[in-house]
Amino acid sequence: MSLNVSIVELSGVFDGTKASAFHSEIRQALDSGADAILADCRDLGFMDSSGLGAMIVALKMIRAAEKKLYICAINKQIGMLFDLTDTRRIFHVFADRAEFEQQVLGAKTI
């Protein structure tokens, strides 16, 4: 059985103003039958506490649906935010999509 993964790409600044749109994307992915959601932060420059709160709400939504949330490609600032708030331990964080694909999907990278 293959895992149905939906990818949500975050970019720019993730703060309270983007929370609603982010949650809508999560709901849409879940409604479309995603088994897992990958939040790709490759193009995300900054996340504040409101963005972190939105991420935690999304995690709760996904867990309530008995699905998984994965995060990849966080920058140093977001990593520090996760560390300072002790939330890194609740997220599955990967260095990049390739690492996610290899470890979760079992895909071989070239």
RANORDA-V44857 format. One record per backbone hydrogen bond with DSSP energy under -0.5 kcal/mol. CO is the residue of the C=O (numbers start at 1). NH is the residue of the N-H. E is the energy in kcal/mol with one decimal. If there is no record, write none. Layout:
co=CO nh=NH e=E
co=CO nh=NH e=E
//
This chain:
co=3 nh=5 e=-0.9
co=4 nh=35 e=-2.9
co=4 nh=36 e=-1.8
co=6 nh=8 e=-0.5
co=6 nh=38 e=-2.7
co=7 nh=9 e=-0.6
co=8 nh=10 e=-0.6
co=8 nh=40 e=-2.4
co=10 nh=43 e=-0.7
co=12 nh=45 e=-2.3
co=12 nh=46 e=-1.8
co=13 nh=15 e=-0.8
co=14 nh=48 e=-1.8
co=15 nh=18 e=-1.7
co=15 nh=19 e=-0.6
co=16 nh=19 e=-0.7
co=16 nh=20 e=-0.5
co=18 nh=22 e=-2.2
co=19 nh=23 e=-2.8
co=20 nh=24 e=-2.1
co=21 nh=25 e=-2.0
co=22 nh=26 e=-2.1
co=23 nh=27 e=-2.7
co=24 nh=28 e=-2.6
co=25 nh=29 e=-2.3
co=26 nh=30 e=-2.5
co=27 nh=31 e=-2.9
co=28 nh=32 e=-1.6
co=29 nh=34 e=-2.2
co=30 nh=33 e=-1.5
co=35 nh=68 e=-1.5
co=36 nh=6 e=-2.5
co=37 nh=39 e=-0.6
co=37 nh=70 e=-3.1
co=38 nh=8 e=-2.9
co=38 nh=40 e=-0.9
co=39 nh=41 e=-0.7
co=39 nh=72 e=-2.3
co=40 nh=10 e=-2.6
co=41 nh=44 e=-1.9
co=43 nh=12 e=-2.2
co=43 nh=45 e=-0.6
co=46 nh=14 e=-3.2
co=48 nh=52 e=-2.3
co=49 nh=53 e=-2.4
co=50 nh=54 e=-2.2
co=51 nh=55 e=-2.0
co=52 nh=56 e=-2.2
co=53 nh=57 e=-2.4
co=54 nh=58 e=-2.3
co=55 nh=59 e=-2.2
co=56 nh=60 e=-2.2
co=57 nh=61 e=-2.3
co=58 nh=62 e=-2.6
co=59 nh=63 e=-2.7
co=60 nh=64 e=-2.3
co=61 nh=65 e=-1.2
co=62 nh=67 e=-2.5
co=63 nh=66 e=-1.8
co=68 nh=37 e=-2.5
co=69 nh=92 e=-0.6
co=70 nh=39 e=-3.2
co=71 nh=94 e=-2.8
co=72 nh=41 e=-2.8
co=75 nh=79 e=-2.4
co=76 nh=80 e=-2.5
co=77 nh=81 e=-2.2
co=78 nh=82 e=-2.6
co=79 nh=83 e=-2.3
co=80 nh=84 e=-3.2
co=81 nh=85 e=-1.8
co=82 nh=87 e=-2.2
co=82 nh=88 e=-1.2
co=83 nh=86 e=-1.0
co=87 nh=90 e=-1.5
co=87 nh=91 e=-0.8
co=88 nh=91 e=-0.8
co=91 nh=93 e=-0.9
co=92 nh=71 e=-2.9
co=94 nh=73 e=-1.6
co=96 nh=100 e=-2.0
co=97 nh=101 e=-3.3
co=98 nh=102 e=-2.4
co=99 nh=103 e=-2.7
co=100 nh=104 e=-3.1
co=100 nh=105 e=-0.9
co=101 nh=105 e=-0.6
co=101 nh=106 e=-0.6
co=101 nh=107 e=-2.4
//
